[in-house]
Structure formats: structure tokens, C-alpha cells
Amino acid sequence: MARFVGRDREMEALKHAAELASAGQGQIVAIIGEPGVGKSRLFFEFKAIAQSGRLILEAFSLSHGKATAYLPVLELLRDYFRILPEDDARTRREKMAGKIVMLDRALEDTIPYLFALLGIVEDDDSLAQMDALVRRRRTHEAIKRILLRESLNQPLIVVFEDLHWIDAETEAVLGVLADAIANARILLLVNYRPEYSHGWGNRSYYTQLRLDPLRPENAQELLSTLIGDATELSALKRLVIDKTEGNPFFIEEIVQALFEQGVLMSNGTVKLARPFSQLRLPATVQGVLSSRIDRLPSKEKEILQTFAVIGREFSISLARRLANCSDDELDDALTVLHDGEFINELPGSQDVQYAFKHALTQEVAYNSLLTERRKLLHERAAMAAEALFATSLAEAAASTIVIILKFYYHHAINNLSRFPAGAVSAKAIVATG
């Protein structure tokens, strides 16, 4: 990662909130900012210094996440109960029930709701005939009670990223949790883009931090870490700062683009390889990403777009089934995409996992697909996921269903005119994803 600069005020605010929460004064801190301004990076750096003596639980939203109920919550619960992809249903039941009983036997009544939420079906499904609204409320309460009880053992930092993409059920869980943590040892961290809004702002334990672009001196410091301090680069640095207005991800992407276009070259030190006076740079970070993707060799571009259909993260197993190339060609493409900082390899997984460097990278790659190509890839992704997870469909159900629904959504949204005039419900289903 590039050097972390210019966020001292925000970091101090997060540290103070963590101290209050650890002392039993629960806190909510929301980081608001435009894409690429560094919301996730701020949380990453804070977690690195705040994890000692605290349990950190994280949940990430996806650009298509609104179509799947509880998607971030499911991720958080799997993390809490240490559920692995290879765990069978019995192992999952044992992990969940065992941890809940050890935490507090008074919480045993939450087990059926959590089992149902994670797709663990028992022979005697006591919830099958329950009123849907009652079941929903008790499910939300179960999640809240588990987290509150865990906070008596150790302070919690609960992180939900990219709320602008969350589904309604996850939003409801967050509302229940936000109401309950005033006297708990819980720090709830959320981030989102400015267009998102919620109803927590009137709580005394809520803090909202607007993450602005870097100040010129901080942007200059970031550029110095990326390309050095050679005098001949001074004018180029000023151009980059003016163009990006201090957006750190935008700065990083423009620097990558300058290397790819041959304006900059590195041989121990970074130098100007050709004049940049006539250089025309895109006006937005999305534009830079789009031009960088277009400059990729055709095979690497195709594979990157294919990965974007899967989501922000993807496994090498699924990628091999979906990519239309040999294993050697895929490995070569992964190297090119990794070296170009489009994707990163994720550590600590049995199956090799990759993630797009930034949510914007995945968004732009996905949106660069033509509609017909996108529909075809969704269909292929659904078939590949079904084949790969044939023996563990419970774990894969959420991601597989999302892929399938996106395929049908894009198919149906382009054929709305074919619905009969009276098919209001069908139109409504499609329109809401």
C-alpha cells in the first residue's frame, strides 16, 4: 500500500471513540466520503493499532448487495463463529451452538434463529410456521443479544463498510444494534458515500466525520512516496494534484497510468521518459480506471471483466472454471493484473483468494461490459458456482443466488416492455432487484 498520510484528526477521533467504548460508553462513528477518498484505508490503519485487547468483527457490502438479504450480516456471523467454507452442516451447528452455550446458556433460545439465518436446517424446524414479522424481529434481537453479551467479555469493534450498498435487512439489524449500544463496550464503525442516509444522527454517542480529499501538502507527500522527489517531477506533481484535487486513490491510479503510458519510467529512481505538456488525463478516477482497463491486452481485459461479474472477491477455483483460457494463461493474466494493481491476493485462505484493489475498480470493470456479454457471463458464473459448490450449497447459496439473480435481472430489465400491462408485481420485482 502507498504511505498513509493526512488523516491525523480522523485517527485521533477513532482512538477517542474506542477508549470511550472500552470504558462502557458505546459509540458509533460514521466516515463519509466520495469514492476513492480513503474510507476503507482509514479503517484498515485504525484496526491495526486498535486490535489489541479487542475483538474486531467486519462486514463488507457489495455493489449488488441490495439484492440479497443479510449479506454483510452473514459474513460477520461466519467470522464470529469461525465457520469455514469446508465445514459441513454438523460442524457448523457444533461451532455455533457450542460458542453460544459457552458464552451464556441464557442465549440458547437464539440458536434456531441464527441457524435459520445461516441456512442450517434442522429436522424439526420450529420456525417454519412462525409469523414472518415475528421471526424477523427475533432474528434481529438474537444478533443484538449475542454481540451485547460478547462485549461483557471483551470490547468489540464492529465494522460495516459501504452502507450505500447494504440491503434493507442489514440496515434494520444496524438500527437495532445502534439503539442498544449506548452502555455497551461496542464501537460501531460504518462508512458510506454522501448519497446514503440513516436515522442515527440524533444519538448522543454518534460521531460523523467527513473525509475530505488530502490537503496539497499531504498529496505532495503521497506523491513523493510513489515517484520520489526529483526536481524534474515537480511540474508533473502539480498537474496530478490539480487534476485529482487530492483524492488519494485517484492519485495512485494516475501514477499507474503515467507509468503504463510511458510518461514515467523507473530504474531505481523514477524519471520522466517523455514530455507530459500535451498529456490529456481523464477528469475522474472512473475515467482513469476505464482507460487503464482499455489499455490491457485483450485476454487480461476479458479476464478482469469476468472477475468483476463474480464480485469484489473471488477464489482461484471459481476463476479457473469461469475463465475461457488454460490454467497457464490464467496464471499469466493474474500476474499482469496483480502487477498492474487491479487485484490483490488475499492472505490466509486455503483456496487462493483475490480481491479487486478498490470497489471502484470492480465497478468500472463490470460497467465496461456490454449488456449481452454481461448476461452471458452471469449465466456462466452461475453454472460454474453450481458445479464448484455442488457438495456445499448451503455455504455458496448466497453468492450463487446473487449471480443467478443478476443474470435474470439484466435479462428481464431489458425486456420490461414484453410484460403484460397487468403484470405489476413482476415489474416491481425486477425494478427492486
N, C-alpha and C positions, 0 to 999 in steps of 0.2 A: 504494500500500500504506500501511497505517497505520504509525505510527512503531514501530521495532523497539526493545523495551525489556526489561530484566531478565534478559538472558542472558549477562552478562559472564563468569561462571565457565565456562559451557559453551564460549563462544567462545575463551577462553584455552586450554582443553583441546584444542580442534581445532587452534589455531595451533601448540601444542607438538607435537602428533602430526604435523602437516605438516612441521615442522622436522626431526623425527627421521626421517621417511620420506625427505625430500630428502637427508639425510645417509647413506642406505643402510640404515636400520633400519625396515623396513616396518612399518606399523601398521594395525590395524583398530579403528575407533571405531563403536560402535552407540549410536544415540539411541533410547530407549524412551519412549513416552508415549501418553496417551489421545488419541482423535481431537480435533483442533482445538487441541491444546496448543502447536503451533508447530514441529513436527519439520522439515517442509519449509522453513519460513521460516528456521529456523536455518541449514540447509544453503545456502539462497539467499544469505543475508548473508555466510556464510563464503566461498563461492565468489567473491563479488565482491571480496574482499580477498586471496584466495589464488591467483588465476589467473595472476598474473604469473610467468613462468618455468616454469609447469607446464601439462601437458595435462590437461584435465578431460573425462572420459567419463561420461555419465549414462545411467541406465536407470530407467524408471518402470514400476511394476506397476499393473495394472488390477483392479477388483473381480471381473471374470470371468476374470482371467489364469490361474488354475489349470487352466483347460480347454485351454490352448494351450502346448505345449512350447516353451521357449526364448524366450518373447515379449519379456521385458526384454533378454535377451542379443542378440536380433536388432536391437533398437533401438540398443543400444550399438555393435554392429559396423557398422551403417549409418552411425552418427555417426563412427566411427573411419575408415572408408574413404570418407567423404563421398559416399555414394550418395544420389542424389536420386530422388524418385518418378518423374520423367520419364525417367530413364536406362533405355535398353533393355538387353537381356541382354549384348550385346557391350561396351557401355560399362561395365557393372558388372564384367564379367570383367577388362577392362583396368585399371580402377581398383584392384581388389583385387590382382590378380597383380602389377601394376606397383608398388604400395606394398610388398607383401611382398618382392619381389625387391630393391627399393631398401633395405629395412630390413635384410635379411640373406638371402643366397642359400641359406643352410643351412635356411631355413624354407620352401623351395619345396614340401616334402612335405606341408605343412599346407593347401595350396591346394585340393585336391579336397574336403577335409572342410568347409572354410569355404564353398566353392561350394555344396556339397550343403545345408549348413545354411541358406543364404540363397536356396535354390531356384533356383540357376543350374545348369541341366542341360547337360552336355556330351554330344557324340555318343558318346564312349567312356566310359561310366560305370564307372570302375574299382571303385566301391564297391558296385555293385548286388548282387554275390554275397557280400559280406563278412559275417561273423557280426555280428549286431546289437550284441552287447555289446562286441565289439572295436571296431566303428565308433564306438559311443558313447564309449568310453574315449579313443580317438584324437581325437575331435572336442573333447572337454573339454581334452585335452592341447594341441591346436592353439591354442585360445583362450588358454590359460595361457602358452604359449610366445611368442605374439605380444605379449602385454602385458608379459611379463618382458623381452623384447628391446627393446621400445619404451622401457621405463623406464631402459635404459642411455643412451639419447639425451637423455631429459628426465624429470623426476619426473612421476609420474601421480597424479591423484586420480580414483578410480573410485567412482562413486556409484550405489547401488542403493536406491531408495525403496520403502517399503511392502512389506516382506518378507512380511507376513501374507497377501499375495495372490499370491506367486510360485508357479510350477509346480515340480514335482519336478526337472526337468532343469536349470532355472536354479539351484535350490538346490544341485544336485550340482556345477555349474560354480563356484559361490561357495565350496563346500567345497574343491574342488581349488585354487582361487586362494588361499584363506585359508591353506592348508598351505604355499604356495610363496613367500609374500612376505616372510618374516622378514628376508631380506638384500637385498631389492629396494627400489628407490626408488618404492614404491607406497603410497599411503594409500587404504585401502578404507573408504568411509563407507556405513553402512547405517542405515535407521531402520525401526521397526515398532511395532505396538501390543503391549501387555503380554501378550496371549494367545499370541503367537508365541514359539517357542523354537528354538535351534540348538545345534550341538555345538562351537562355537569358544571357549567361555568359559575353557578351561584354558590358552590360549596366552598366553605372557608378553607378547606385543605386542598384546593385546586390551584395549580400554578400553570399559566400558559406562557410559553417562551416562543417568540417569533424568531426563527433562524434566518437572518439576512445573509446576502452574499458577503464574501470576505471584503474587508477594507483593503484599499490599494496596497498598503504596506504588507498585509498578510498575503494577498495574492502574489505580490512580488517575492515574498519568502517561499511560497509554494513553488513558484516557477523556478526559483534558484535551486530547489531540491530536485526538480525534474530535468533541467537543462544546464544548470551551472550559472556562473557569474561572469562569463566572458563579456568584455566590453562590446564586442560586435553584435551581441544579442540584445542589447539594451532597447533598441528601437522595436525589435520584434516583441519583446516582453510588453512594451507599452501597447502595441497593437492588440496582443492577446488579452490584456487586462481590459482594454476599452471594448473589445468585441464581446467578451464573456460577462462583463460587469461584475466580476468577482465570483461567479458561480464555480465552485471547485471542480465538480465533475466535468463541466463544460471546458474548463482549463485543461484538465487531463486529456480529454478527447481531442481537443485542438492540437495539443502537443503530439499525440499519437498520429494525427492526420498529417502534421508537418513532417514527421519522420517518413511516413508512408509516401508522401508526395515528393520526397527528396529535397525538401527545403532545408531540413536539418539532417545531419549525419553525426554518428558517434564513433570515435576511435580512441577510447579512453576519455576524451573530452568532447563535448558537443560543439559543433561548428556549423556555420551557415554554409550550405552546399551550393546554393544559388540564390539570387536576389528574390526578395519577397515583396517588392514595391507594387507589383501588379497582382499580387495574390488576392483572390476573392474567396473569403471564408463564409460559410453559411451563417445565417443570423441567429440560429437557435442550436441548442445542443442536439435536438432531434435531427436537425438538418445535417450536422456534422456526422452523427451516427449513421444516418441514411447514406451519405456519400462514402463513408468508410466501408459500409456493408457492400455498396455497389462496386467498390474497387477490389473486393475479394475475388479470387479465382472462382469460376462458376461452380465448381464442386464444393468448395468451402462455403460459398454463399448459400447454396442449396441445403447443405447440412445444417448451417446455422438457422435458417428459416424452419427447417424440420424440427430442430430442438425447441424453437420458440413455440411451436404448437403444443409440445408436451407441457411447458410451463417454465417457471423461474429456475427450478432444479430438475435434474434428470439423471437417471442411472445409466451406466455404460451398457448394461444388459438390454434395457429398453431401446437405447440409441442404436445398438447393433441390429436389433430386429426392424427398426424403422428406417434406418439409413439405406438408401439404394446404392450400396457400394460394398466392396470387400472389406474385411477387417483391417487389412493393411492400409487401404485408402482412408478408412475412418480414423485410424490412429494418426495418420499423417495430417488429416484435416483438424483433428483435435489439437495437435501440436501447433498448427498455424493459428487457430482461433485462440488458443491459450497464450501464445506469444504475442498476439495482437491485442490482448487484454479484452477480448469479447467475453470469455468464460474463464472461470477459475475452478480448480479441482478442490473438492471439499475433503478435509481430513477425517479420519476416524470411522469410516464406514467399511463394512465387509465387502459390499459391492461398490466399485468405484463410482462416486457421485460427482457431478459437475453442477455449477450454478452460473447463470449469467452474472457478469460483474455488477450490473446495476439493473434494477427493474426497467429503466428506460431502454436499455439495450434489448431486452426481451420484447418490450412493447414495439419498438421501431422495427425489429426483425419480423415480428408477427404481422404488423400492419403493412409491411412491404410485399406481402404475398397477395397475388391476385385471388379473387374470390373462388374461382373454380379450383385453383391449386390448393387453396386453404381447405376447402371442403374435402378434397381428395386426401390431404394429409390427416385431417381429423378422422376420416374413416380408417385409414391405415393405422393411425395411432391407437384407435380403439381396438382394432383387431390384434395389434402387437401386444397391447396391455392385457387383453383377454388371454392370449396364448401364454404370455410370460407368467401371469399370476393365476393360472388355472387351478393350482393347488392351494392358493391362499387368497381367495377372492374377497374375504372379509376385510383384509388389510387394504387391498387395492381398490375396493369398491368406490371410494370417494373419488380418487383420481381418475379411475376408468370411466365412471359415470359422467364426470365433468367433461372428459374428452368426447364421449359419445354425445352428450347434450350439446356441446359446442358445434359438433358436426351437424346435428339436426337443426339447431338454432339457425346456423348460417344458411342451411338449405331452405328452411321454412321462411326466414325473413326475406329471402329473395323471391318467394312465391306467395306472398300475402294476397296478391290480387286474385289468386285462384280459390281462396276460401269463399264459401257461400256467404251471402250477406248476413245470414243469421248466426254464423259461427263466431259469435262474440267471444266465447270462452277460449276457443283455440287461438284467436288473435291475442287475447290478453295473456295467455300462457307464453306465447312467443315473444310478445313485447316486453315481458318482465324477465325473460331469460329462464 
